Amino acid sequence: MTRPQATATQMVEDNRVIVTRFDFEPGAETGWHRHAHDYVITAVTDCQMLLEEPGGEIRDVLVPAGTAYRREEGIEHNVINGGDVPMSFVEVELK
């Protein structure tokens, strides 16, 4: 199944962080990727994420607007907008 791609807009990159905003239409995805840095996600909108993970696991996760979570480097997944409205979040990678 071919999905539309999320739009990634780099906002800041310096010697300490990379800040990127991700915007997803319904059904859009990031594509499979592995995080090279620890990171923090802050939801701009309610984010109904469908997470495809190694081994075929799929998780449905709601990240409410204005909330944040952090993960460590090495996480591998594909993030999909599993909702029926656009979603956006800002990711801050810690170098």
N, C-alpha and C positions, 0 to 999 in steps of 0.2 A: 504494500500500500504506500503510495506516494503522498506525503503531506506537504503543505506549504511550510516554508521556513520562517521562524521567528526573526524579527529584526533586532540586531544587536548594534547599539550605538555606544561607542566608547566615549566616555565623558572625561576621564582623567587617567593618565598613566605617568608615574614618576618612579623614583627608586624605591618607594615603599608600598604603593598600592596600584591596582588597576580597577577602575570603576566603570561598569558597563550597565546600561539600561537595556532590558529585553522587553520587547512588545510582541504579543502573540495574538493573532486573530484566532477565532475558535478553530480547533483542530491543528493549529500550527505547532511545530516542534523545533527544538534546538538542533536535533541530530545527536548521535552518540558522541560523547566526549568524556575525557578523564580530566579532573581538576588537578592542575599542577601546583596549586597553592591552597592554603586554608582560605575559607571565604565566608562571607556573611551575605545573606539575601534579605532585603527589605521589600515587602509587598507594597506597591503603589495602589493597586486595585485588589479586590478579592481575587485570589489565584486558585482556581480549581485545577490542580496539577495532576496529570497522569504520569507517573514515573516508571519508565521501563528500565529494569536493572539487569545486570549480568545473570545468566542462568535462567532467563525467561520470566523472572518475577515482575509483576506489575502492581504498583501501589497507587491508590487514589488518595491525594492529600489536599486539604483545604488550608491555605495560608491567608488569613484575613488581612485586609488592607491595613497598613500601618504597623504590622507585626514583623518580626525578624526571626531568623534562625541562623545557626552557624554549622559548618561542616569542616572536616579536616581534608587536607590534600589527599588525592588518590581516589576520591569518589568517582565512579563511572556510571553514567546514566544517559537517558534521553528524556528530556522534559517536554511534555505535550500539554497544550491547553485542552483539558478535558471538559471545559464548560461550553456554554453557548453564547458567551459574550467575550469581548477582548479582555486580555489580562496583561499586566505589566509589573515588573519588579526591577530593582536595582541590585546588582551584585558587586560587592567590594572584595577583591582578592588581595590577600595580605602577602607581600613578597618577603 
